[in-house]
Amino acid sequence: MPGHELRLEQWANFYVITSTAAATLLGLLFVVITLAAARGRKDTASIRLYLTPTVIYFASVLLLSALLLVPNQTRLSAVTCICLQGVAGMGYSGSLAIKGGAGSASYAQRSDLFPYVVFPFGAYALMVAGGLVLLQGHQ
């Protein structure tokens, strides 16, 4: 449909750079996880608690970059990708707030909830809001 085309090719270099950085950092995180796992079983709960959200957040950046680089993207398909990923991320961050506050594998300090739960939840909420603004916006 003419008029519903979304000019994402202007952002292609940004998405390529962002996805490359996310993929590189994911690779480095797996090296860190491997080295940390060699230390012993006592650190397994902290590794899962602190590194799993980081891996998920980097993977979500990589996924969104890949989805937005799909050729012939329309406004509706881009909004769908952005909003669905934002809602999924909000659900994941919300589940961390519920899980991370209680149990044996809880964050060492309450201030750890901000970088691992609150800020990502806000970023995903902004993704959903940005997707809705994109849906309503004009070129």
C-alpha positions as CSV (number, residue, x, y, z in Angstrom):
1,M,0.0,0.0,0.0
2,P,1.5,3.3,-1.0
3,G,1.9,5.7,1.9
4,H,2.2,2.8,4.4
5,E,5.8,2.1,3.4
6,L,8.3,2.6,6.2
7,R,11.7,4.0,5.3
8,L,13.9,1.9,7.5
9,E,16.7,1.8,5.0
10,Q,18.0,5.0,6.5
11,W,18.4,3.2,9.8
12,A,20.0,0.1,8.3
13,N,23.6,1.0,9.4
14,F,22.4,1.7,12.9
15,Y,20.6,-1.7,13.1
16,V,23.7,-3.5,11.7
17,I,26.0,-1.9,14.2
18,T,23.6,-2.5,17.1
19,S,23.1,-6.1,16.2
20,T,26.8,-6.7,15.8
21,A,27.5,-5.2,19.2
22,A,24.8,-7.2,20.8
23,A,26.0,-10.4,19.2
24,T,29.6,-9.7,20.3
25,L,28.6,-9.0,23.9
26,L,26.5,-12.1,23.9
27,G,29.5,-14.1,22.9
28,L,31.6,-12.5,25.6
29,L,28.9,-13.2,28.2
30,F,29.0,-16.9,27.3
31,V,32.8,-16.9,27.9
32,V,32.2,-15.2,31.3
33,I,29.5,-17.8,32.1
34,T,31.8,-20.6,31.2
35,L,34.7,-19.3,33.3
36,A,32.3,-18.6,36.2
37,A,30.8,-22.1,36.1
38,A,34.3,-23.5,36.4
39,R,34.6,-21.8,39.8
40,G,32.1,-24.2,41.4
41,R,28.5,-25.0,42.0
42,K,28.0,-22.4,44.8
43,D,27.9,-19.5,42.3
44,T,25.3,-21.1,40.0
45,A,22.3,-19.3,41.6
46,S,24.0,-15.9,41.3
47,I,25.1,-16.6,37.7
48,R,21.5,-17.4,36.7
49,L,20.2,-14.4,38.7
50,Y,22.5,-11.8,37.3
51,L,23.7,-13.0,33.9
52,T,20.5,-14.5,32.5
53,P,18.6,-11.2,32.3
54,T,21.7,-9.6,30.7
55,V,21.7,-12.4,28.0
56,I,18.0,-11.9,27.4
57,Y,18.3,-8.2,27.1
58,F,21.2,-8.4,24.6
59,A,19.4,-11.1,22.7
60,S,16.3,-8.9,22.5
61,V,18.3,-6.0,21.0
62,L,19.8,-8.5,18.4
63,L,16.3,-9.9,17.6
64,L,14.7,-6.4,17.2
65,S,17.6,-5.3,14.9
66,A,17.2,-8.4,12.8
67,L,13.4,-8.0,12.5
68,L,13.7,-4.4,11.5
69,L,16.3,-5.2,8.8
70,V,13.8,-7.4,7.0
71,P,13.3,-5.9,3.5
72,N,10.1,-4.2,2.4
73,Q,9.0,-3.6,6.0
74,T,5.6,-1.9,6.3
75,R,4.6,0.4,9.1
76,L,2.2,-2.1,10.5
77,S,4.8,-5.0,10.5
78,A,7.4,-2.8,12.1
79,V,4.9,-1.6,14.8
80,T,3.9,-5.3,15.4
81,C,7.6,-6.3,15.8
82,I,8.4,-3.5,18.2
83,C,5.2,-3.8,20.3
84,L,5.3,-7.5,20.6
85,Q,8.9,-7.5,21.7
86,G,8.2,-4.7,24.1
87,V,5.3,-6.5,25.7
88,A,7.3,-9.7,25.9
89,G,10.2,-7.8,27.6
90,M,7.8,-6.2,30.0
91,G,6.5,-9.6,30.9
92,Y,10.0,-10.9,31.4
93,S,11.1,-7.9,33.5
94,G,7.9,-8.2,35.5
95,S,8.5,-11.8,36.2
96,L,12.0,-10.9,37.5
97,A,10.5,-8.4,39.9
98,I,8.3,-11.2,41.3
99,K,11.0,-13.9,41.3
100,G,14.0,-11.7,42.2
101,G,12.5,-10.3,45.4
102,A,11.9,-13.6,47.2
103,G,13.4,-17.0,47.5
104,S,16.9,-18.3,47.9
105,A,18.1,-16.7,44.6
106,S,17.2,-13.1,45.3
107,Y,19.2,-10.0,44.5
108,A,21.9,-9.2,47.1
109,Q,20.6,-5.6,47.5
110,R,17.4,-3.9,46.7
111,S,19.3,-1.5,44.5
112,D,20.1,-4.4,42.2
113,L,16.5,-4.4,41.1
114,F,17.0,-1.1,39.3
115,P,19.5,-2.1,36.6
116,Y,18.0,-5.7,36.2
117,V,14.3,-5.1,36.5
118,V,13.1,-1.4,36.7
119,F,15.2,0.2,33.9
120,P,14.6,-2.7,31.4
121,F,10.9,-2.6,32.2
122,G,10.8,1.1,31.5
123,A,12.8,0.6,28.3
124,Y,10.4,-2.0,27.1
125,A,7.4,0.2,28.0
126,L,9.0,3.0,25.9
127,M,9.3,0.5,23.0
128,V,5.6,-0.2,23.2
129,A,4.9,3.5,23.4
130,G,7.2,4.2,20.5
131,G,5.6,1.5,18.4
132,L,2.2,3.0,19.0
133,V,3.5,6.5,18.2
134,L,4.9,5.1,15.0
135,L,1.6,3.6,14.2
136,Q,-0.1,6.9,14.5
137,G,2.7,9.1,13.0
138,H,3.0,10.3,9.5
139,Q,6.1,10.4,7.3
